[in-house]
Amino acid sequence: MLHPDVNERYSRVGRDTPAGALYRRYWLPVATETDLAANPVKRVRLLGEDLVLFRAETGDLGLVAERCPHRGASLGYGFPDGAGLRCPYHGWKFSPQGECLEQPNQMPPSAQLQARARTTSYPVRALGGLIFAYLGDSPAPALPRLDLFALEESPTRFRDIGYAVIPCNWLQIMENSFDPTHVEWLHGRLFNYHLERAGEEPTVLGGHHIKIGFDLVDYGIIKRRLREGQTEDDEDWKVGHPVYFPNILKVGGYGLSSFQIRVPMDDHHTLHFWYCYYDVPDEYANLVEEVRALPDTYEVKLQDADGNFLMDTIDSQDAMVWVTQGALTTRDDEHLSSSDQGIALYRNLLRSQLQANETGGAVMNVHDAATEGELIQLPQEKKELGIGGGGANPMASFLRTQGVYSPRLSTLTQRIDAMVRKAG
Amino acid sequence: MASPADSAAPNSAPDGGCRDGRHRTGTGICPACGEWLPTAWCRAAGCGWREAIGEPTIAAAVAHHTETGHPIRVLID
């Protein structure tokens, strides 16, 4: 259990909180490039701050405070003009660096008023189709070039980025990444219960765990599991699932390589990205070009119109258990068991990093900008786990994940189904 | 049961072992007091650091990693 004051220390992310200060040491993704291409002005909430992300007509990216310093209207309804963003109310114009460039109806023009109207701004960078923001002190650290961010699409590979706002605190989501045995129940037994009722093929995720282990490494923690019938030579144990501290889980297998990225919007909301690459079997490579013409960004649906969580994807099942703990869960009433020791390890790691940040020590994964560009390779399973239920279509089982909302994946799966049917 | 993320692990005896005293080097969970009994060991060549002191094992593992940067495995059978 955690005392309430410790729980608050670990969970809250506002400007003057320990975890908020820690998160301000990292670059955090706030949108996709595809999103911003569709609409170049986007309201963003990050670490308790209301901001506006925009791409100026010059192509420069900017992230500024949402509230206009003139009379407080939202710049989120403004429009790009030349090198800046104009307020929707009176046309005041701001640069990506927050300078007030124009105050159209101020007569005569006042350099002093213009200087006073400078607004808060933060650096933003694009990498791998995502747009990252840095809300901390200067100088900004290196933007980590994790392996999947450096991957590129090819005739047999395409990218897909799902996103959703999860209405709960970030730490509840991260703790799930250190909880191997939930797969057996939530995605195995419970999912199979629903699939059986629907007359569909079960998953292969119900295998009983006989051993779990965790490696503390220089970038975070690797989670390992051994299920009945497996040996320590199986990838579940030998490779495992790495977590890049503090908020990125890497998972994959059978053609999927993915990051699950959890970005704290505020104490009670988390922006979740499913950053995926799919490698398509060679016999279906002719379909990839068509698929790549579709958008690579999509919103993931987790609840129905009545607010009930959908139980038909692995990811909405996860969201259900994260959110139903409460917007910011209490931890002084929990009863952790031996299967929760990965959670304890992560909390201890978090505690050590909070302390390091407060005392001026080195913080995990915060690297000097001079190291920028170095590729960071993380291990990934290739043939382990699987989901089951795809039949003869090698991509179909991914429709039991959030990928079912992807225009690219669902189109590809339909095309493959047609080919499989035609082949008889 | 307390988690080792708490500053105090109430089931831990002063010597760092399980209060029952018989499970200092065991793994899993103590049948007498319910304390976790993980084992942690350093995987850096030549280091030899190893700990199995009940719930404080996990905090000790993080401390060793922070001090040395060595990779550590925490295992629960």
Boltz contact constraints between the chains, C-beta under 6 A:
constraints:
  - contact:
      token1: [A, 1]
      token2: [B, 2]
      max_distance: 6.0
  - contact:
      token1: [A, 1]
      token2: [B, 3]
      max_distance: 6.0
  - contact:
      token1: [A, 2]
      token2: [B, 5]
      max_distance: 6.0
  - contact:
      token1: [A, 211]
      token2: [B, 77]
      max_distance: 6.0
  - contact:
      token1: [A, 212]
      token2: [B, 76]
      max_distance: 6.0
  - contact:
      token1: [A, 213]
      token2: [B, 75]
      max_distance: 6.0
  - contact:
      token1: [A, 214]
      token2: [B, 74]
      max_distance: 6.0
  - contact:
      token1: [A, 215]
      token2: [B, 71]
      max_distance: 6.0
  - contact:
      token1: [A, 215]
      token2: [B, 73]
      max_distance: 6.0
  - contact:
      token1: [A, 216]
      token2: [B, 61]
      max_distance: 6.0
  - contact:
      token1: [A, 216]
      token2: [B, 65]
      max_distance: 6.0
  - contact:
      token1: [A, 216]
      token2: [B, 72]
      max_distance: 6.0
  - contact:
      token1: [A, 217]
      token2: [B, 71]
      max_distance: 6.0
  - contact:
      token1: [A, 336]
      token2: [B, 1]
      max_distance: 6.0
  - contact:
      token1: [A, 336]
      token2: [B, 3]
      max_distance: 6.0
  - contact:
      token1: [A, 338]
      token2: [B, 28]
      max_distance: 6.0
  - contact:
      token1: [A, 338]
      token2: [B, 29]
      max_distance: 6.0
  - contact:
      token1: [A, 338]
      token2: [B, 36]
      max_distance: 6.0
  - contact:
      token1: [A, 338]
      token2: [B, 76]
      max_distance: 6.0
  - contact:
      token1: [A, 341]
      token2: [B, 36]
      max_distance: 6.0
  - contact:
      token1: [A, 341]
      token2: [B, 38]
      max_distance: 6.0
  - contact:
      token1: [A, 341]
      token2: [B, 76]
      max_distance: 6.0
  - contact:
      token1: [A, 344]
      token2: [B, 3]
      max_distance: 6.0
  - contact:
      token1: [A, 344]
      token2: [B, 4]
      max_distance: 6.0
  - contact:
      token1: [A, 344]
      token2: [B, 5]
      max_distance: 6.0
  - contact:
      token1: [A, 344]
      token2: [B, 58]
      max_distance: 6.0
  - contact:
      token1: [A, 345]
      token2: [B, 58]
      max_distance: 6.0
  - contact:
      token1: [A, 345]
      token2: [B, 74]
      max_distance: 6.0
  - contact:
      token1: [A, 347]
      token2: [B, 5]
      max_distance: 6.0
  - contact:
      token1: [A, 348]
      token2: [B, 5]
      max_distance: 6.0
  - contact:
      token1: [A, 348]
      token2: [B, 58]
      max_distance: 6.0
  - contact:
      token1: [A, 348]
      token2: [B, 59]
      max_distance: 6.0
  - contact:
      token1: [A, 348]
      token2: [B, 62]
      max_distance: 6.0
  - contact:
      token1: [A, 349]
      token2: [B, 62]
      max_distance: 6.0
  - contact:
      token1: [A, 352]
      token2: [B, 62]
      max_distance: 6.0
  - contact:
      token1: [A, 352]
      token2: [B, 66]
      max_distance: 6.0
